[in-house]
Every structure is written in C-alpha cells, then in structure tokens.
Amino acid sequence: MRTKGGTGVLSVDGKEVARKTIPHTIPLLMSIDETFDIGLDTRSPVDFSYEVPFAFTGTIDKLNYKLGPSQMTAEEQQKAADFLARVTD
C-alpha cells in the first residue's frame, strides 16, 4: 500500500531555503510512539550527530504546515484500521 507523495518546503525568515519532492510514502511504517516535535527533539533524532533530548535554542516565531486530503482509498483506509486494531489489541 503506497500513498501519493508531496513536496516539503523549508523557509527561514519567510524565504524558501530548501524544497524536496517525495514521490510516495509508505503509510504505517513509523513507530506508533514517535512524536512530532517542534523546538525539542525527544525521540528518534533526525541526525545522529546529537543526542536526544535536544532542545532548539533559537526562536520559532511561526510554524506552518499543510496536510492535504487523505490519498488512501476507502479500502486502504479500512485495511490500515484493521491492521492498527490487530497490533494494538
């Protein structure tokens, strides 16, 4: 089961500094206890050059992220729900 990809954009002070297109993603392969950290990395580090917990010491004035509509079919969503029900029982 693959999902469609997207484009990630990193902006600093309102200026785009990086853009990466991801052709597809594989749903449900991330650890269920992984976190979405902003300003403090408390779980799996994005880079092993530092140890967690790792706090950002700068200032984050604004954070925007946009999630598009689900690109999984109804059948794929049901399969994902069934899988999660099995592994969390």
PyMOL commands that set and color helices and strands:
alter all, ss='L'
color gray80, all
select helices_A, chain A and resi 74-88
alter helices_A, ss='H'
color red, helices_A
select strands_A, chain A and resi 3-12+15-25+40-41+54-55
alter strands_A, ss='S'
color yellow, strands_A
deselect
rebuild
show_as cartoon
